[in-house]
Amino acid sequence: MNRTERFYRICQLLEGRRAVSRQELLDDLGISPATFKRDLEYLRDRLHAPIAWDRKARGYRFEASNPDAPPFSLPGLWFSASEVHALLTMHHLLDKLQPGLLSPHIEPLRVRIQTILDQGDHSPEEVQKRIRLLNLGSRPVEPRFFEIISSAVLSRRRLKIRYYVRQRDQQSSRLISPQRLVHYRENWYLDGWCHERAALRCFAVESIRHAELVDKRAKTVSERTLKKALGAGYGIFSGEKTHTAKLRFTPERARWVSSEAWHSRQRGHYDSEGYYLLEFPYADQRELIMDILRHGPHVEVVSPASLRRAVQQQLEETLAHY
């Protein structure tokens, strides 16, 4: 009987009984007194099991809890893929968090996550050693500017920013009304109303070289307008005017692509030759072209013609270097 099974067995023996003697537990579990002591301490201290020693009955029992509270039960000791990803991500983020005003409030959360990861027969160190999260492609954000930006988003105040445009290698000053922060493909983006352009724009947060709060109420854009302007297209380069991309993947590459999520409104099917046809809306083709090119000769742009020409031009320019 392993440690996890012993925990469940101990709780099973204590449930519905006034008291269970120490010897009964040792005989049933087939363990030494020292092992039982360690198991008992772990159940009490780490899993918060309300196990008490009853002097009169000379045995262990569950303490009476608040009648309105649910009875104690062991949490699940196996995590789904999404659960272990969430736990490890939170643990990783909290470890990387610099000391600040939130430190006293964050520490209990860190301890709780550590406790959850420590359930079962595997230590948190072993879990993190054997299950790794590799966040590639993330671009660091200046912490002090992120705090200002997030504060403006939540307090609904305008922001004055200096924004670096990599494509032109230039910086420009903008006055914006921030609407929401978006975390997409390991990076942060700010959706906001640009008062200079009188339109909604999406800003890469790591490209904001300076940010300061303006003592003026931010212009509020409805969720419907935001979704229409920035939520219908492909990826972070979305927009109101969309086209429909139709891609054809080879049977070999289809084994992967058919299981991937490219867009919330994508449609896919196999043709008679075993090729996989994928369709979805997009507005700005820049990010889409990058995703297409990573599949090399295993994908063909069927339509629209403008996207097909753009991908062809990229391939020709790339080939020219060789």
C-alpha positions in Angstrom: 0.0 0.0 0.0 1.6 3.3 -1.1 1.3 6.6 0.7 -1.7 7.9 -1.2 -3.6 4.7 -0.6 -2.8 4.9 3.1 -4.3 8.4 3.3 -7.5 7.3 1.8 -7.6 4.2 4.0 -7.1 6.3 7.2 -9.9 8.6 6.3 -12.1 5.6 5.4 -11.5 4.0 8.8 -12.3 7.3 10.6 -15.5 8.1 8.7 -18.6 7.2 10.5 -16.9 5.8 13.7 -16.6 7.4 17.1 -12.9 6.5 17.4 -10.3 4.1 16.0 -7.5 2.9 18.2 -3.9 3.4 17.2 -3.3 -0.3 17.1 -6.2 -0.9 14.8 -4.8 1.6 12.4 -1.3 0.1 12.5 -2.6 -3.4 12.0 -4.9 -2.4 9.1 -2.3 -0.3 7.3 0.6 -2.7 8.0 3.0 0.1 8.8 5.4 1.1 11.6 4.4 3.6 14.4 7.0 6.1 12.9 5.4 5.9 9.5 1.9 6.3 10.9 3.1 9.4 12.8 4.5 10.9 9.6 1.3 10.2 7.7 -0.9 11.7 10.5 1.2 14.9 10.6 1.0 15.2 6.9 -2.8 14.7 6.9 -3.2 17.3 9.6 -0.6 19.9 8.6 -0.7 19.8 4.8 -4.1 18.5 3.9 -5.9 20.1 6.9 -7.6 16.9 8.0 -9.5 17.5 11.3 -8.1 14.3 13.0 -8.1 14.5 16.8 -7.1 12.1 19.6 -10.1 11.2 21.9 -8.8 10.6 25.4 -12.0 9.0 26.7 -12.4 6.6 23.7 -8.6 6.1 23.5 -8.7 6.5 19.7 -8.5 8.8 16.7 -11.6 10.5 15.2 -12.6 13.3 13.0 -13.4 16.4 15.0 -17.0 17.7 14.7 -17.0 20.5 12.2 -19.4 23.4 11.5 -22.8 21.8 10.6 -23.1 24.1 7.7 -19.6 23.2 6.4 -19.1 20.3 4.0 -17.5 17.2 5.5 -13.8 16.7 5.1 -12.6 14.7 2.1 -9.3 14.3 0.5 -8.7 16.4 -2.6 -8.1 14.6 -5.9 -4.4 13.7 -6.1 -4.2 13.5 -9.9 -4.3 16.6 -12.1 -5.7 16.9 -15.6 -3.4 18.5 -18.3 -5.0 21.9 -17.9 -4.9 21.7 -14.1 -1.2 20.9 -13.8 -0.5 23.6 -16.4 -2.4 26.2 -14.4 -0.8 25.2 -11.1 2.7 25.2 -12.5 2.2 28.4 -14.3 0.9 30.1 -11.1 3.8 28.7 -9.2 6.3 29.9 -11.8 4.8 33.4 -11.9 4.8 33.7 -8.2 8.4 32.6 -8.0 9.4 35.3 -10.5 7.4 38.0 -8.8 9.6 40.8 -7.4 9.0 41.8 -3.7 6.4 44.5 -3.5 3.2 45.7 -1.9 1.5 42.4 -2.7 4.1 40.2 -1.0 2.2 39.6 2.3 -0.9 38.6 0.3 0.9 36.5 -2.3 2.8 34.3 0.2 -0.3 32.4 1.5 -1.3 31.7 -2.1 2.2 30.5 -2.9 2.1 28.2 0.1 -1.3 26.8 -0.9 -0.2 26.0 -4.4 2.9 24.3 -3.0 0.7 22.3 -0.7 -1.5 21.2 -3.6 1.5 20.2 -5.7 2.9 18.3 -2.7 -0.1 16.0 -2.5 0.4 12.3 -3.3 3.7 10.6 -3.6 5.6 13.3 -5.5 7.2 16.4 -4.1 6.7 19.8 -5.8 10.4 19.7 -6.8 9.9 16.3 -8.5 6.8 17.6 -10.3 8.5 20.7 -11.6 11.6 18.7 -12.6 9.5 16.1 -14.6 6.8 18.5 -16.0 8.3 21.6 -17.6 6.7 24.7 -19.0 8.8 26.3 -21.7 7.6 29.8 -22.5 9.3 30.6 -25.8 8.9 33.8 -27.7 8.0 36.0 -24.8 9.2 39.6 -24.8 10.0 41.2 -21.4 7.8 44.0 -20.2 9.0 46.9 -18.1 7.4 46.3 -14.7 6.9 49.9 -13.7 5.1 50.7 -17.0 3.0 47.5 -16.8 1.8 48.7 -13.3 0.8 52.1 -14.7 -0.9 50.5 -17.7 -2.9 48.0 -15.7 -3.9 50.7 -13.2 -5.2 52.9 -16.1 -7.2 50.0 -17.5 -8.9 49.2 -14.2 -9.3 52.8 -13.0 -10.6 53.9 -16.4 -8.1 56.8 -16.9 -6.3 57.9 -20.0 -2.7 57.2 -20.8 0.0 59.1 -22.5 2.5 56.7 -24.0 5.6 56.7 -26.1 5.3 53.8 -28.5 8.1 52.1 -30.5 7.1 50.8 -34.0 9.6 48.2 -35.0 8.6 48.1 -38.6 9.6 51.8 -39.1 12.2 51.9 -36.2 10.5 55.0 -34.9 8.8 56.2 -31.7 5.7 58.3 -31.5 3.6 59.9 -28.7 0.1 58.7 -28.3 -2.8 59.7 -26.0 -5.0 56.6 -25.5 -8.0 55.5 -23.6 -7.1 51.9 -22.5 -9.9 49.3 -22.8 -8.4 46.0 -21.9 -5.1 44.0 -21.5 -4.7 40.8 -23.5 -2.2 38.0 -22.9 -1.6 36.2 -26.3 1.1 33.8 -27.3 3.2 34.6 -24.2 3.0 38.4 -24.7 0.9 41.3 -23.4 -1.1 43.6 -25.6 -3.2 46.7 -24.8 -6.4 47.4 -26.7 -7.1 51.1 -26.6 -8.8 54.0 -28.3 -6.1 56.2 -29.9 -7.2 59.8 -29.7 -4.7 60.9 -32.4 -6.0 58.3 -34.9 -9.6 58.5 -33.6 -9.8 54.7 -33.8 -9.2 51.5 -31.9 -5.6 50.2 -31.9 -3.7 47.3 -30.4 -0.4 48.1 -28.8 2.3 45.6 -27.8 3.0 46.4 -24.2 6.8 45.7 -24.4 7.0 48.4 -27.1 5.6 51.0 -24.8 8.8 52.9 -23.9 7.1 55.3 -21.5 3.7 55.5 -19.9 2.1 58.1 -17.6 -1.5 58.5 -16.2 -3.5 61.4 -17.4 -6.0 62.9 -15.0 -8.9 62.5 -17.4 -11.6 59.9 -17.7 -10.9 57.3 -20.4 -13.3 57.1 -23.4 -15.3 53.9 -23.0 -15.8 51.6 -26.0 -18.6 49.1 -25.8 -17.7 45.4 -25.6 -19.7 44.8 -28.8 -17.6 47.4 -30.7 -14.3 45.9 -29.3 -15.3 42.5 -30.4 -16.3 43.7 -33.8 -13.1 45.7 -34.4 -10.5 43.6 -32.6 -12.1 40.2 -32.0 -13.2 38.9 -35.3 -9.9 38.6 -37.2 -7.0 36.3 -36.9 -4.9 36.5 -33.7 -3.8 39.8 -32.3 -3.7 41.4 -35.7 -7.5 41.5 -35.8 -9.8 44.1 -37.4 -13.3 44.9 -38.5 -12.8 44.1 -42.2 -12.0 40.4 -42.5 -11.2 38.0 -45.3 -11.5 34.2 -45.2 -8.3 32.2 -45.5 -8.4 28.7 -47.0 -5.4 26.6 -46.5 -4.6 23.1 -47.8 -2.3 20.9 -45.8 -0.6 17.7 -46.9 -1.9 14.4 -45.5 1.3 14.1 -43.4 1.0 17.6 -41.8 -2.7 17.2 -41.4 -2.0 14.7 -38.6 -0.9 17.7 -36.5 -2.9 20.6 -37.9 -6.3 18.9 -37.8 -6.0 18.9 -33.9 -4.8 22.6 -33.7 -6.9 25.6 -32.8 -6.0 28.4 -35.2 -9.2 30.5 -34.7 -12.4 30.3 -32.7 -14.5 30.2 -35.9 -12.3 27.8 -37.9 -13.8 25.1 -40.1 -11.8 22.1 -41.3 -12.3 18.9 -43.3 -10.4 16.3 -45.3 -10.8 16.1 -49.1 -10.9 13.0 -51.2 -7.1 12.9 -51.5 -6.5 13.0 -47.8 -5.5 16.7 -47.7 -6.8 18.8 -44.8 -8.6 22.1 -45.8 -8.7 24.7 -43.0 -10.8 27.9 -43.3 -11.0 30.9 -40.8 -11.4 34.7 -40.9 -8.5 37.1 -40.7 -8.1 40.9 -41.0 -4.3 41.6 -40.9 -2.3 39.0 -42.8 1.1 39.7 -41.2 0.8 37.1 -38.3 -1.0 34.7 -40.5 1.8 34.7 -43.1 4.3 33.8 -40.3 2.1 30.8 -39.3 1.8 29.6 -42.9 5.5 29.8 -43.6 6.4 27.6 -40.6 4.7 24.7 -42.4 6.9 25.2 -45.5 6.1 22.9 -48.4 3.3 21.1 -46.4 0.8 23.9 -46.9 -0.8 25.8 -49.9 -2.8 29.0 -49.7 -5.9 28.2 -51.8 -7.5 31.6 -51.3 -7.8 34.6 -51.2 -5.5 35.5 -54.1 -4.0 38.5 -52.2 -2.8 36.2 -49.3 -1.5 33.7 -51.8 0.6 36.4 -53.6 1.9 37.7 -50.3 3.1 34.3 -49.1 4.7 33.7 -52.6 6.5 37.0 -52.4 7.9 36.1 -48.9 9.1 32.7 -50.2 10.8 34.4 -53.2 12.5 37.0 -51.1 13.7 34.2 -48.7 15.0 32.1 -51.6 16.9 35.1 -52.9 19.1 34.9 -49.8 20.2 31.4 -50.7 
